[in-house]
Amino acid sequence: MNRATPRNVKEKMVKALALIKEALDMSIPMLRTNQKNNIVLLWEAFIREIIIYVRCRSKEIGINLSRYISKRRIF
């Protein structure tokens, strides 16, 4: 595993975002088909998994990452 640095974290985020964008681009056309419900369920499960992981890790390490992220700056 690479040493944890802001640069390494950003590299991982850039790679993850590229994959998420690819999945989103694949999903959008399917929203107009009979696969809409399946795609929506997949995205809900994916987003839920991220939120649950952040919560669980925060409890494990005693640092709440969500507390430091400004929802106002996101939305």
C-alpha positions as CSV (number, residue, x, y, z in Angstrom):
1,M,0.0,0.0,0.0
2,N,1.2,3.5,-0.8
3,R,2.2,5.8,2.0
4,A,-0.8,8.0,2.8
5,T,-0.3,11.5,1.6
6,P,-2.8,14.1,0.3
7,R,-1.4,13.5,-3.2
8,N,-2.0,9.7,-3.0
9,V,-5.5,10.2,-1.6
10,K,-6.3,12.6,-4.5
11,E,-5.0,10.1,-7.0
12,K,-7.3,7.4,-5.6
13,M,-10.2,9.8,-5.7
14,V,-9.5,10.8,-9.3
15,K,-9.5,7.1,-10.3
16,A,-12.6,6.4,-8.3
17,L,-14.4,9.4,-9.8
18,A,-13.5,8.3,-13.3
19,L,-15.1,4.9,-12.7
20,I,-18.2,6.5,-11.1
21,K,-18.6,8.8,-14.1
22,E,-18.4,5.8,-16.4
23,A,-21.0,4.0,-14.4
24,L,-23.3,7.0,-14.4
25,D,-22.9,7.5,-18.2
26,M,-23.9,3.8,-18.6
27,S,-26.8,4.3,-16.3
28,I,-28.4,7.4,-17.8
29,P,-29.7,5.8,-21.0
30,M,-31.1,2.9,-19.0
31,L,-33.4,5.3,-17.0
32,R,-35.5,5.4,-20.1
33,T,-36.0,1.7,-20.3
34,N,-37.6,-1.0,-18.3
35,Q,-34.3,-1.3,-16.4
36,K,-35.0,2.1,-14.6
37,N,-35.9,0.5,-11.3
38,N,-32.9,-1.8,-11.3
39,I,-30.5,1.1,-12.0
40,V,-32.1,3.3,-9.3
41,L,-31.7,0.5,-6.8
42,L,-28.1,0.0,-7.8
43,W,-27.3,3.7,-7.3
44,E,-29.2,3.8,-4.0
45,A,-27.3,0.8,-2.7
46,F,-24.0,2.3,-3.9
47,I,-24.5,5.6,-2.2
48,R,-25.9,3.9,1.0
49,E,-22.7,1.8,1.1
50,I,-20.4,4.8,1.0
51,I,-22.4,6.6,3.7
52,I,-22.4,3.4,5.9
53,Y,-18.7,2.9,5.4
54,V,-17.9,6.5,6.4
55,R,-20.0,6.1,9.5
56,C,-18.5,2.7,10.5
57,R,-14.9,3.9,10.0
58,S,-15.7,7.1,11.9
59,K,-16.9,5.0,14.9
60,E,-13.9,2.6,14.7
61,I,-11.3,5.3,14.7
62,G,-13.1,7.9,16.7
63,I,-12.9,10.7,14.1
64,N,-16.1,11.7,12.4
65,L,-15.1,12.6,8.8
66,S,-18.7,13.7,8.0
67,R,-18.3,16.4,10.6
68,Y,-15.5,18.0,8.7
69,I,-17.2,18.0,5.3
70,S,-19.3,21.1,4.6
71,K,-22.5,20.1,3.0
72,R,-23.1,23.7,2.1
73,R,-19.9,23.8,0.0
74,I,-21.0,20.5,-1.7
75,F,-24.6,21.6,-2.6
